[in-house]
Amino acid sequence: MHPGGLSVLLDEDIAGKDVTEAFFSLHRYEVLERPQYKRLRIGSITGQEQQIFPQLAGLSRVPYAEPTWLTPGYFSPYYKDHHRKFQAAFRKFVQDVVLPDGQAREEDGKRPSHSVFLEMAKLNIIAMRMGPGPHLKGLELMGGIVKPEEFDHFHELIMGQEIARINTRGYIDGLGGGTFIGLPPVMNFGKPALRNKIIPEVFTGKKLCALAITEAFAGSDVAGLKCHCKKVDGGWIVTGTKKWITNGTFADYFTVGCRTDQGGLNVLLIERGEGVETKQIKTPYSTAAGTAYITFDNVFVPEGNLLGEENKGLQVILSNFNHERWGMVTASISAQRFIVEESLKWVSQRKVFGKPLHSQAVIRAKLAAMISRVESAQNWLENITYQMTHMKYHEQANYLAGPIALLKKHATETAQETARDAVQVFGGRGITKTGMGRYIEHYHRTVPFDAVLGGAEDVLGDLGVRQALRKMPKDVRL
């Protein structure tokens, strides 16, 4: 019955001996929890206590596995008691509700279960993921742990980082990733009647939204969009295509950037219906993300679905990018931190040449680089988040567009370096979809998504520098 064959069990260093060390050089703890193996347990040794335990929903004791503010003995100027209570409750929710569905859907590629959205809606998690604001007024947040007036961008940061810890990249995007970037334009630029209809449907988990900007013709260069809207009585007729749209295969609403006859841009909210066709795009990560190619074939859109002003849609699109990219950074850094934790565990239990793997100086050097990357990115993120909590929406666009763009570039570049280092640390296990290195393989395969979604790294770097140069004083010289 042993998956590795009988010879493994009969090895002279295995049979009749304590095989704890050998076992954990081959298997993750979760193997012991599988029903088919639990039933093989025949007893326990008298007078002995369990020495090794599974990772539970609480805080990890592995160094650098948690950000500094969650590490015992350390302090932070940013987080208060309600942030800590919120983090503990949200981690438990993710562990109990999100993780099981995430692992199952990551395997079968189906969309995230509707029941998870409903459970999120009960605690108003969907509403909180849109960030602080008047949309939270009167809502009970996370069972009352935090009040609407207390909720800030650090609570939002906590949610993004906790969800990313489950390391199911495609599923995470499927779990409302499209709504996270597609609904804010409705909230910030939609007419009251439209907001009053759409927002409650989404917050209660009944409907999903997707942001449909990118095309085969235009990605980071949004000014090059070709999807067209023609003005007619009572609204517009939309014709064109969109590509690589997260949640597109199962979204109910699409926030769409369109070119007008005047050469400007309109942003329209389009409901799934006649003339709207979505096709799945297969990518290196799970189809649970719902990545889609969308065709709009003479779709009528009522004039009340215009977001912002006519021919001034570029402002709507650009103003949405800051929050989108900031949210991507929170998840990217957390996922990278999880890989640091996996690597630290592995080098402590893996033996090479009769010693722990971390006895090799080259391995310690890789770990030093991995830790330095994630800690620097986390601290930069928290500084920007602190600025966000003290700035109005238009101020963030003025002061933070460049720093957020540069941080995203930094975080996604270092993430790919960490992915490469982790594969080298795990060796063959780092490119195997099951077993000890399965999280490493998954991360290495899917981490390029963070570097592309929300703007390519080179484009974001250029954006950050150009914003800085525009603010250069004219009277400064060397």
C-alpha positions, 0 to 999 in steps of 0.5 A: 500500500505504500506509495513509494513501494515496499523497499522504502519501508525495508531500508535498514535506516527505516525499518524498526527505527524512529523515522520522524526525520526521514518521514519529514524529509519526504512528506508534508505533515498534511499527509498524516491527516489524510483519512486513508493514512490516519486509519493505519495508526495502531497506537502511541508510545507510552510516556511519549508526547507528540513532538511535531504539530501541524500549522494551525490558523494561529500565528506562525512561529517561524522567523519572518513568516509573519510581518513584524507587527504580528511577531511577538516582541516587536512593535508597529506605529500603524496597527491598533488593537482592532487591527489585531482582532480583525486579523485573527478573525479574518485568518480563521475565516480564510482557514475555515471557509476559503482554503478548502474551496480554494484547494478544491477549485484550484484542482478542478478549475471550476469557478469559486463556489457561490457559497463562499461569496455568500459567507463573505457577504454575511460578514460584509467582507465583499464591501470591506474589500472596496476599502474604507468609505461611506459604502460601509456606513451602517454595516456590521463588519466582521461580526462587529470586530471593527466599526465602519468609522474605524475601518481603514486601508490597513484593515484592507491590507490585512484582508489582501495579505491573509487571502494570499497566504493560501497560495491558490493563485488562480482561485484568489483572482477568481474570488472577486478579483474582478470585483475588486477592480471593476466595482470601484469605478461604479462606486466613484463615478456611477450615477446614484440610480446605477450605484443603488442597483449594482452595489447591493447586488455585489455586496450581498454576493449575488452578482460579480463584476469584472474590469474590461479594459485590456485588449489584444490591441492595447494593454498598459497603453490604455489610450490605444483602446479600439473597442468602440461605442456609438452614440444613439438615442438613449445610450450607446452601441458597443462593438469590440473585444477585450482580452485577458479579463479576470472573472470574465467567464462568469461575471455579471457586469463589465466595466468597459473602456470604449473609444468614442466617435470624437476620439475620446474614451467612455467607461460604460457598465455593461450587463451580461446579455444579448450580444455579450459573449465570453470565452475562456483563455487558458493560462499557466494558472487555474481557470478558477480565475475565469480569465476571458476573451470578451466579444461585444456585438452591437450591445446597447448600453443605456446612457445611465450606465456611463461612468464619469463624463462623456469622452473623459473616461481616461480619468476614470481608468487612470484613477482606478489604477492606484487602488488596483495596483496597491491591492496587487502589491499587498497580495504579492508581498504576502505570497512571497512571505509564504515562500520564505516560510516554506523555505525556512522550514525546508532547510531546517528539516532537509539533510544533505551530506549528513547535515541540515541543508542550512549548513550550506553557506550558499543556501543561507545566502539565498535565504538572506536575499529572500528575507531582505526582499520581502521585508523591504517591500512590506515596510514600503507598502505599510508606509504608502498605506499610512499615507493613503489613510491620511489622504483624500482620493484625489490627493492619492492620485497626485502623491501616490501614483508614482510610489505605488507604481514603483513599489509594484515594480519592485515587489513583482521583480523581487518575487520572481527572484525569490521564486527562482531561489526557492526552486533552487533550495527545493531542487527537484521538489520545487518543480513537482506539483505534489509533495514537499515543494508543491507550493514552490512549484505553484508559486514559480509557475504563477508569480509572473501574473503579478508582474503583468496584471495592472501594468507591466513592470517597465511601464510602471517604472517609467510612470514612477520616474516621470511623475518624479521628474514632473515635480522636480524644482526648476531652480535646483542644480548640482 
